């Protein structure tokens, strides 16, 4: 996989040519200072918006209650179109690879589980905000992870919060070289003095696999199940890219990422994560205060 990030400004044709050549050779990261006036076709709204709620759902093909948790998150999403994003993070003991079972794990799941203090599955964080700040009981002391029954209450609180930063994004795929280009625009509606990290990740829908499900008291069975919103990769790495540019009210910022999409994740065998289907991919971008407290998010389909 190959990744680079550019802060958009007036880019000369010669620079574009060099960058394209370097992408073929390996990873390239190039920063360039920009002013607000440099951004054409700005994607983010500039009026104050409410936050988008983003659920980090820790799941696994061996967790018999995960399908019921998915029903809860889908109901919240369906009732709040465009305001609720789901990230299915397959991690922990119920996602461990065993013979004949799919591997949807990533290199990032273990640290996400540790940060959230997940002690039982399924569980999920809402905007990576500590449970106590919602007035809700965590699954373990000081945890960010909430039991599935509390997700709706937490999301409704997030929906009422003003977002200090707005995001807009678009994602386009070029079959020549399997290159995904992601454009993320940010607009700050209030001053941000602390660290902000921009995270960009890739999700995939319609992955069919074996899944354990609870069917009665102490009874379970294995079914063929449709996995959606599965985290495939964090394009910007484990905790995102630190925003070093101006973050005062009225500031505009554009980031562009180019990412080479693999043909599959973890292989396509019975123990693999399955082939990539471009039409089933989505890109999520969110800004967090460092590793926690997601300030806002956006989700777009890959075109």
Steps between C-alpha positions, in 0.01 A plus 500: 500500500617851429400819675572865479337816620504846343381830643335651193635822357585619150667184372706526185477235231865411554432421867207276407720308259772445758247393762341247267842354424586472870168327571614221271827467690362507853342711771521877465383773737514864397371797695444845356370815666172632369268793553121477521468652154692215336220246536268465201171314538519486880306196630434581866206713621595829665196550725508351850389137485407240759744214545467177306494204741751229421480155655811286527338157537736227621377181342602151396377207295507285813290738711145364520356840596666706227212457250259646758735792563509559125120523499518774765758705310308459174180625665681810629652560160171455315328745735774761462612504135829678447549550874621159617804303383589142594852358502504122553835418660561126498740449789551308820444136587181460296676609183801272544576291196416131514489248220226570248400834654547839330762747619365856502759622747731794429828621639313768695233311692701394804600854598145623442370228733759593762417871482126436526554259794281236344438221752199332338360468149326650320579852621552835335632850549294804402728770359771358728346689792531352846175340620490711816466817289175358361385415851497133398644191665809368316577133451810547716624783727612807306412340167404667174316183396126481558269197500280483193188600691648844571599587143177678413511718811862599437436573132207727583727703726761535226234615253436803722865609523636785286793391284812720522607375157300404191615243247428431136654223291502319171665173399574396143654178373723464197515147360838585349727398784210445745555848648243650735511879532336647809441874538410624848409863570482646851340824619546613861193666650682570827859519622677174579804543721585135567623226269271395218553181300339435163415133449404346167393138479352255254186293567344219299141378485343173382766259621340159547653268755434247770367657820397358835159615624306435819177313421372416847602453860859375483439403138678637198551410138722596210340688215612670179482864591538834324770711665472876437703808596807281548819697563752398235781750554589829666645693207652756736637243745402400854417844641482718189701795372569785742362827364781752522323777308290784641196380698336831585140596422452543125805295402470279192719200428517240227681168515543254215595136548588245237477135596564188298208265560604133530309223327409354840567531872651199680447280194192349339526148639263367766723666761531826305322832522363484149539681172459875465191607305539866410125564481470386862765735641439811710741756639462655844690806616492634854685752714591403856673678784809286478387140540161565662197733494394498136388854413321419174495250216387441144437189290500479119468222246791421271422618150 
